[in-house]
Amino acid sequence: MAANGSSNVHGDAYQSDTHEAPGPTGRDLAVRSRLQGGLCGSVTFDSRGRIVTVCMTPGLSPRLMLLDPHDLSAVSSLTLPGTAGTSPTEVSGGGYFYLDQLDRAVVPTKDGAVQVVAVRGDALVTQARYDLGPVIGTSGIVSVLPDWSGRMWFVTGSGVVGVLDPASGAVSTHALRGETIANSLAVDESGGVFVVSNHALYRFDFDASAEGRPVFTWRAPYERGSRQKPGQLSQGSGTTPTLIGPAAGPGGGYVAITDNADPRMRVLVMARGKAGPEKVCEQPVFAPGRGADENSLVAVGGDLIVENNYGYVVGDHALLKGMLGGRQVDTEPGLARIHVDYAARTCSLAWSDSSERVPSVVSKVSLATGLLYTFTHPTADELRSARRTGSAAMPDAWYLTALDVRTGERVWSRLVGALALPSPPPPPPPASARRLVVVHVP
């Protein structure tokens, strides 16, 4: 894959959402935004620093986009096969993809294929297509990621886990009967591939002796709760597995997800080695009956940051509604840092925030600045009472907010949009202010 921080929506193969590079410090910020006409959920960067993303608009064909990082204008665009569904939060067929070390986007498409598209100068050129239809049927491909040997692993919404050998085109699969998959996967250097379904967390490995098939090494069921909560894509864990520590470390390293337990969801941590999913600890988070997470955990120094997405339900024509002055739905507040003591096998709350509302964002941590970056969406009453910048732009103001990773305290918060009609972009900002790129504000 491309360098860590540039390759896929969660930053690296471990799906850590933690970046070595500095993010904005809050000084000299300049907001640049451009309407792309759809949700561009996975943002990657080519070797020249340009944005490579897939934008999905309900009812239209997804588009692979090459964007200028300064003004977000389209350098090149490639229409991908198939048509996006009606849901604005649909992820299969392009929501997850990765960029490799040769500036090639590897994208699952709506017609059941994996398409490899190279960035060549200012053009997007298809290099290969692998048709998976004969083995997956009509099920949508949720995500694809490579392992350390160059094989491409993929998962489908219907619960199929598969391996594609790009050299030979050979495909082999394993079906999780009666289970579905709604999130991406994580991969480590030992060959472990980690998949969460709506019933269990799995470790898969490639078994060359079994005709080159993916086999599950262990299965760890979790509490999936009694309902699909508002803000979730399925009744079960909403998190892509997050890996902590190297595979050569104790227990073969660790893996974490959230469950969907009643009355409170929990962060679960376990050893991920081949010996089995040995439990380390679990930590309940958020208010009873009011917690849901549909984004990956953030791994920081062995600890984990979790966000609350409960209540994030996006209706039809959400963008048009906002442009006409309507508010998007209010969600439950909540962010927390879970401290994990691996020696004592205990979890505890390092800090918990009950004021910031994070509707549905892949929050990120910069190790260089020590800040957690997220999009927040205060209620109309909160905007009025706090007299925050942008309250005049109500009813629907959104902020880029930075919290101190150590304490959870808000360091700064900057208005980035109020879903007003877009205006022509201003001149590019000075180099010192070009750290903030707003690709999409829900």
C-alpha positions as CSV (number, residue, x, y, z in Angstrom):
1,M,0.0,0.0,0.0
2,A,0.9,3.7,-0.1
3,A,2.7,5.2,2.9
4,N,0.9,5.1,6.2
5,G,-1.5,8.0,6.5
6,S,-2.1,8.0,2.7
7,S,-3.3,4.6,1.7
8,N,-6.9,4.1,3.0
9,V,-9.7,5.7,5.0
10,H,-8.2,4.4,8.3
11,G,-4.7,5.3,7.4
12,D,-2.8,2.0,7.5
13,A,-3.1,-1.8,7.4
14,Y,-3.7,-1.8,11.2
15,Q,-6.6,0.6,10.7
16,S,-5.2,2.8,13.5
17,D,-6.5,6.2,12.4
18,T,-3.3,7.6,13.9
19,H,-0.9,9.7,11.9
20,E,2.7,10.7,12.4
21,A,2.3,13.9,10.4
22,P,1.2,17.2,12.0
23,G,-2.3,18.4,11.6
24,P,-3.5,22.0,12.0
25,T,-2.6,23.7,15.2
26,G,-5.6,26.1,15.1
27,R,-3.5,29.1,14.0
28,D,-3.9,30.7,10.5
29,L,-6.6,28.3,9.4
30,A,-8.1,28.7,6.0
31,V,-11.2,26.7,5.0
32,R,-11.4,25.5,1.4
33,S,-14.5,23.5,0.4
34,R,-16.0,22.4,-2.9
35,L,-19.2,20.5,-3.6
36,Q,-18.4,17.2,-5.2
37,G,-22.0,16.0,-5.5
38,G,-21.7,13.0,-3.3
39,L,-20.1,11.3,-0.3
40,C,-16.3,11.0,-0.8
41,G,-15.7,8.9,2.3
42,S,-12.2,7.4,1.7
43,V,-9.5,10.0,1.1
44,T,-6.0,8.9,0.0
45,F,-3.0,10.8,-1.3
46,D,-0.8,10.0,-4.3
47,S,3.0,10.4,-4.3
48,R,2.5,14.1,-5.4
49,G,0.2,14.9,-2.5
50,R,-2.9,15.0,-4.6
51,I,-6.2,13.6,-3.3
52,V,-7.5,10.3,-4.7
53,T,-11.1,9.5,-3.6
54,V,-14.3,7.8,-4.7
55,C,-17.4,9.9,-4.6
56,M,-20.7,8.2,-4.4
57,T,-24.1,9.8,-5.2
58,P,-27.3,7.9,-4.7
59,G,-28.7,6.7,-8.0
60,L,-25.6,7.6,-10.0
61,S,-22.4,5.8,-11.0
62,P,-19.5,6.2,-8.5
63,R,-16.6,8.3,-9.6
64,L,-12.9,7.9,-8.9
65,M,-11.6,11.4,-8.5
66,L,-8.1,13.0,-8.6
67,L,-8.3,16.3,-6.8
68,D,-6.0,19.3,-6.4
69,P,-5.2,19.4,-2.6
70,H,-5.3,23.2,-2.5
71,D,-8.6,24.2,-4.1
72,L,-10.2,20.7,-4.4
73,S,-10.8,21.1,-8.2
74,A,-11.0,17.9,-10.2
75,V,-7.7,17.1,-12.0
76,S,-9.3,13.9,-13.5
77,S,-12.4,11.8,-13.0
78,L,-13.2,8.2,-14.0
79,T,-16.8,6.9,-13.9
80,L,-16.9,3.4,-12.3
81,P,-19.3,0.7,-13.3
82,G,-22.7,0.2,-11.8
83,T,-25.0,2.5,-9.9
84,A,-25.0,3.5,-6.3
85,G,-28.0,2.6,-4.2
86,T,-30.5,5.0,-2.6
87,S,-28.8,5.3,0.8
88,P,-26.4,8.2,1.2
89,T,-24.4,6.1,3.7
90,E,-23.9,3.1,1.4
91,V,-20.3,1.8,1.6
92,S,-20.2,-1.2,-0.8
93,G,-18.8,-0.8,-4.3
94,G,-16.3,2.1,-3.6
95,G,-16.9,3.4,-0.1
96,Y,-13.7,1.5,1.0
97,F,-10.7,1.2,-1.3
98,Y,-6.9,1.5,-1.0
99,L,-4.1,3.2,-2.9
100,D,-1.0,1.2,-3.4
101,Q,2.7,2.1,-3.4
102,L,2.6,2.6,-7.2
103,D,-0.2,5.2,-7.1
104,R,-2.8,2.7,-8.1
105,A,-6.3,2.8,-6.7
106,V,-7.7,-0.7,-6.0
107,V,-11.5,-0.2,-5.9
108,P,-14.4,-2.6,-5.5
109,T,-17.0,-1.7,-8.0
110,K,-20.8,-1.9,-8.1
111,D,-20.8,-4.7,-10.7
112,G,-18.9,-7.1,-8.5
113,A,-15.3,-6.6,-9.7
114,V,-12.1,-5.2,-8.2
115,Q,-10.7,-2.5,-10.6
116,V,-7.1,-1.3,-10.5
117,V,-6.7,2.2,-11.7
118,A,-3.3,3.9,-12.1
119,V,-2.6,7.6,-11.6
120,R,-0.5,8.5,-14.6
121,G,0.4,12.2,-14.7
122,D,-3.0,13.9,-14.6
123,A,-4.9,10.9,-15.9
124,L,-6.7,7.9,-14.3
125,V,-6.1,4.8,-16.4
126,T,-7.6,1.4,-15.7
127,Q,-4.9,-1.3,-15.6
128,A,-6.8,-4.4,-14.6
129,R,-10.2,-5.7,-13.6
130,Y,-11.0,-8.9,-11.7
131,D,-14.6,-10.1,-12.0
132,L,-15.7,-11.7,-8.7
133,G,-19.3,-12.2,-9.8
134,P,-18.9,-16.0,-10.3
135,V,-17.9,-16.5,-6.7
136,I,-19.9,-13.7,-4.8
137,G,-23.1,-13.5,-6.9
138,T,-24.9,-10.2,-6.5
139,S,-23.6,-9.3,-3.1
140,G,-21.8,-6.0,-2.9
141,I,-18.1,-5.9,-2.2
142,V,-17.6,-3.8,1.0
143,S,-13.9,-3.5,1.1
144,V,-10.6,-4.8,-0.3
145,L,-7.1,-4.7,1.3
146,P,-3.7,-6.4,0.5
147,D,-1.8,-8.7,2.8
148,W,2.0,-8.7,3.2
149,S,2.3,-11.2,0.4
150,G,0.4,-9.0,-2.1
151,R,-2.8,-11.0,-2.1
152,M,-6.0,-9.0,-2.1
153,W,-8.5,-9.8,0.6
154,F,-12.1,-8.8,0.2
155,V,-15.3,-9.0,2.1
156,T,-18.9,-8.7,0.9
157,G,-22.1,-7.6,2.6
158,S,-23.5,-11.1,2.5
159,G,-20.7,-12.4,4.7
160,V,-18.2,-13.7,2.1
161,V,-14.5,-13.4,2.9
162,G,-12.2,-14.0,-0.1
163,V,-8.7,-13.9,-1.4
164,L,-7.7,-12.8,-4.9
165,D,-4.2,-13.5,-6.3
166,P,-3.7,-10.6,-8.7
167,A,-0.8,-12.5,-10.5
168,S,-3.0,-15.5,-11.5
169,G,-6.5,-14.1,-11.1
170,A,-7.3,-17.1,-8.8
171,V,-10.1,-16.4,-6.3
172,S,-11.1,-18.5,-3.2
173,T,-13.7,-17.7,-0.6
174,H,-15.1,-18.6,2.8
175,A,-18.8,-17.8,3.6
176,L,-20.0,-16.8,7.1
177,R,-23.4,-18.5,7.0
178,G,-26.1,-16.3,8.4
179,E,-23.9,-13.4,9.0
180,T,-23.3,-10.1,7.3
181,I,-20.4,-7.7,7.0
182,A,-20.7,-3.9,7.0
183,N,-17.1,-2.7,7.7
184,S,-13.6,-3.0,6.4
185,L,-10.9,-5.4,7.5
186,A,-7.5,-5.1,9.1
187,V,-4.2,-7.0,8.2
188,D,-1.0,-7.6,10.1
189,E,2.5,-8.7,9.2
190,S,2.0,-12.3,10.5
191,G,-0.6,-13.0,7.8
192,G,-3.6,-12.4,10.1
193,V,-6.6,-10.8,8.5
194,F,-9.3,-9.5,10.9
195,V,-12.9,-9.3,10.0
196,V,-15.9,-8.3,12.1
197,S,-19.4,-9.5,11.1
198,N,-22.7,-8.7,12.8
199,H,-22.1,-11.7,15.1
200,A,-18.4,-12.2,15.7
201,L,-14.8,-11.0,15.3
202,Y,-12.7,-13.4,13.2
203,R,-9.0,-14.0,12.5
204,F,-8.4,-15.4,9.0
205,D,-5.2,-16.8,7.6
206,F,-4.2,-18.0,4.1
207,D,-3.8,-21.7,4.0
208,A,-1.7,-22.7,0.9
209,S,-2.1,-26.4,1.8
210,A,-5.9,-26.1,1.6
211,E,-5.9,-25.3,-2.1
212,G,-5.0,-21.7,-1.3
213,R,-8.1,-20.9,0.7
214,P,-8.8,-18.4,3.4
215,V,-9.5,-20.2,6.7
216,F,-10.7,-18.7,9.9
217,T,-8.2,-19.4,12.7
218,W,-10.5,-18.3,15.5
219,R,-13.9,-16.8,16.0
220,A,-14.9,-14.5,18.9
221,P,-18.6,-13.9,19.3
222,Y,-19.7,-10.7,21.0
223,E,-22.9,-9.2,22.4
224,R,-24.8,-7.9,19.4
225,G,-27.7,-6.4,21.3
226,S,-31.4,-6.4,20.6
227,R,-31.7,-3.8,17.8
228,Q,-30.0,-1.9,15.1
229,K,-29.5,1.5,16.8
230,P,-30.0,4.8,14.9
231,G,-26.6,5.6,13.5
232,Q,-25.6,2.0,12.7
233,L,-25.4,0.2,9.4
234,S,-26.3,-3.2,11.0
235,Q,-27.2,-4.8,14.3
236,G,-23.7,-5.5,15.6
237,S,-20.3,-3.9,15.9
238,G,-20.0,-0.8,13.8
239,T,-16.2,-0.7,14.0
240,T,-13.6,-1.9,11.6
241,P,-11.1,-4.0,13.7
242,T,-8.2,-1.9,15.1
243,L,-4.9,-3.5,15.6
244,I,-2.5,-2.5,18.5
245,G,1.1,-3.5,18.7
246,P,3.3,-5.7,16.4
247,A,2.5,-9.3,15.7
248,A,5.8,-10.3,17.3
249,G,4.7,-8.8,20.6
250,P,2.9,-10.5,23.5
251,G,-0.2,-12.4,22.5
252,G,0.6,-11.9,18.9
253,G,-0.4,-8.2,19.3
254,Y,-3.9,-7.0,20.1
255,V,-7.2,-6.2,18.3
256,A,-10.1,-4.1,19.5
257,I,-13.7,-3.5,18.4
258,T,-16.9,-2.2,20.0
259,D,-19.9,-4.5,20.6
260,N,-23.6,-3.6,20.5
261,A,-24.4,-4.8,24.0
262,D,-27.5,-3.7,26.0
263,P,-27.8,-1.4,27.9
264,R,-24.3,0.0,27.2
265,M,-22.0,-0.7,24.3
266,R,-18.5,-1.8,25.3
267,V,-15.0,-1.5,23.9
268,L,-13.5,-5.0,23.7
269,V,-9.7,-5.7,23.6
270,M,-8.2,-9.2,23.0
271,A,-5.0,-10.9,21.9
272,R,-5.0,-11.5,18.2
273,G,-2.3,-14.2,17.8
274,K,-3.1,-17.6,16.2
275,A,-3.4,-19.2,19.6
276,G,-6.8,-17.6,20.0
277,P,-8.7,-14.5,20.9
278,E,-7.7,-14.3,24.6
279,K,-9.6,-11.6,26.3
280,V,-7.7,-8.6,27.7
281,C,-10.5,-6.4,29.0
282,E,-13.7,-4.6,28.2
283,Q,-15.0,-1.1,29.0
284,P,-18.6,0.1,28.9
285,V,-19.0,3.6,27.3
286,F,-21.8,6.2,26.9
287,A,-25.2,6.4,28.4
288,P,-27.4,3.3,28.7
289,G,-29.4,2.8,25.5
290,R,-27.9,5.9,23.9
291,G,-24.5,4.7,22.6
292,A,-23.5,3.5,19.1
293,D,-20.3,3.6,17.1
294,E,-20.1,3.2,13.4
295,N,-16.5,4.3,13.0
296,S,-13.2,2.6,13.7
297,L,-11.6,3.1,17.1
298,V,-8.4,5.3,17.2
299,A,-5.3,3.6,18.6
300,V,-3.0,5.9,20.6
301,G,-0.1,4.6,22.6
302,G,-1.9,1.4,23.4
303,D,-5.1,3.3,24.4
304,L,-8.2,3.6,22.3
305,I,-10.5,6.5,21.5
306,V,-14.2,5.8,20.8
307,E,-16.9,8.2,19.5
308,N,-20.7,8.1,19.9
309,N,-22.7,8.2,16.6
310,Y,-26.0,7.3,18.2
311,G,-28.9,9.0,16.3
312,Y,-27.1,9.7,13.0
313,V,-29.8,8.9,10.5
314,V,-29.4,10.5,7.1
315,G,-32.7,10.8,5.1
316,D,-33.1,11.1,1.4
317,H,-32.1,14.5,-0.1
318,A,-30.1,15.4,3.0
319,L,-27.8,17.7,1.1
320,L,-30.7,19.5,-0.6
321,K,-32.4,19.9,2.7
322,G,-29.4,21.6,4.2
323,M,-28.9,23.9,1.3
324,L,-32.5,25.0,1.7
325,G,-32.0,25.9,5.3
326,G,-33.0,22.7,7.1
327,R,-31.0,21.1,10.0
328,Q,-29.5,17.6,9.9
329,V,-30.5,15.4,12.8
330,D,-29.1,15.9,16.2
331,T,-27.1,13.1,17.7
332,E,-26.1,12.0,21.2
333,P,-22.8,13.5,22.4
334,G,-19.8,11.5,23.6
335,L,-16.1,10.8,23.1
336,A,-13.9,8.7,25.4
337,R,-10.3,7.5,25.8
338,I,-9.9,4.0,27.1
339,H,-6.7,3.2,29.0
340,V,-5.6,-0.4,28.6
341,D,-3.2,-1.9,31.1
342,Y,-2.1,-5.0,29.1
343,A,-0.1,-6.5,32.0
344,A,-2.9,-6.3,34.5
345,R,-5.5,-7.0,31.7
346,T,-7.8,-4.1,32.8
347,C,-9.5,-1.2,31.0
348,S,-10.5,2.1,32.5
349,L,-11.7,5.5,31.4
350,A,-8.7,7.9,30.9
351,W,-11.2,10.7,30.1
352,S,-14.8,11.0,28.9
353,D,-16.4,13.9,27.1
354,S,-20.2,14.3,27.2
355,S,-20.6,17.6,25.3
356,E,-19.1,17.1,21.8
357,R,-21.5,15.7,19.2
358,V,-19.8,13.6,16.5
359,P,-22.5,12.5,14.1
360,S,-20.4,10.1,12.0
361,V,-16.8,10.9,11.3
362,V,-13.6,8.9,10.9
363,S,-11.8,10.9,13.7
364,K,-8.0,11.2,13.4
365,V,-5.1,11.7,15.8
366,S,-1.9,13.5,14.9
367,L,1.0,12.3,17.1
368,A,3.0,15.4,16.1
369,T,0.4,17.8,17.6
370,G,-1.1,15.5,20.2
371,L,-4.6,16.4,18.9
372,L,-7.7,14.4,18.0
373,Y,-9.5,15.9,15.0
374,T,-13.2,15.4,14.4
375,F,-16.2,17.1,12.9
376,T,-18.8,18.3,15.5
377,H,-22.4,19.4,15.0
378,P,-23.8,21.3,18.0
379,T,-27.6,21.6,18.4
380,A,-29.3,24.9,17.6
381,D,-29.7,25.5,21.4
382,E,-26.0,24.8,22.0
383,L,-25.1,27.3,19.3
384,R,-27.3,30.0,20.8
385,S,-26.2,29.5,24.4
386,A,-22.5,29.4,23.6
387,R,-22.7,32.2,21.1
388,R,-20.2,30.2,19.0
389,T,-18.8,31.6,15.7
390,G,-21.3,30.6,13.0
391,S,-24.4,30.9,15.1
392,A,-25.6,33.5,12.7
393,A,-25.3,30.9,10.0
394,M,-27.7,28.6,11.8
395,P,-29.6,26.4,11.6
396,D,-26.9,23.9,10.6
397,A,-23.3,24.8,11.5
398,W,-20.5,22.2,11.4
399,Y,-17.1,22.6,13.0
400,L,-13.7,21.0,12.7
401,T,-12.8,20.5,16.4
402,A,-9.5,19.5,18.0
403,L,-9.3,17.9,21.4
404,D,-6.2,17.3,23.5
405,V,-5.5,13.5,23.3
406,R,-4.2,13.4,26.9
407,T,-7.1,15.2,28.6
408,G,-10.0,15.2,26.2
409,E,-10.3,19.0,26.5
410,R,-11.2,21.1,23.5
411,V,-8.2,23.0,22.2
412,W,-9.9,24.8,19.3
413,S,-13.0,24.6,17.1
414,R,-13.4,26.2,13.7
415,L,-16.6,26.7,11.6
416,V,-16.2,24.8,8.4
417,G,-19.6,24.9,6.9
418,A,-23.3,25.7,7.4
419,L,-24.6,23.9,4.2
420,A,-25.2,27.2,2.5
421,L,-25.2,27.4,-1.2
422,P,-21.5,27.1,-2.4
423,S,-19.7,30.2,-3.6
424,P,-16.7,30.3,-6.0
425,P,-13.5,29.2,-4.1
426,P,-11.2,32.0,-3.0
427,P,-7.5,32.1,-4.0
428,P,-5.3,29.3,-2.5
429,P,-4.2,30.0,1.0
430,P,-0.5,30.6,2.0
431,A,1.5,27.4,2.4
432,S,1.4,27.7,6.2
433,A,-2.4,27.4,6.2
434,R,-2.8,24.6,3.7
435,R,-3.2,21.8,6.2
436,L,-7.0,21.8,6.4
437,V,-8.8,20.2,3.5
438,V,-12.6,19.8,3.8
439,V,-13.7,17.3,1.2
440,H,-17.2,16.7,2.5
441,V,-19.3,18.0,5.3
442,P,-22.2,15.7,6.0
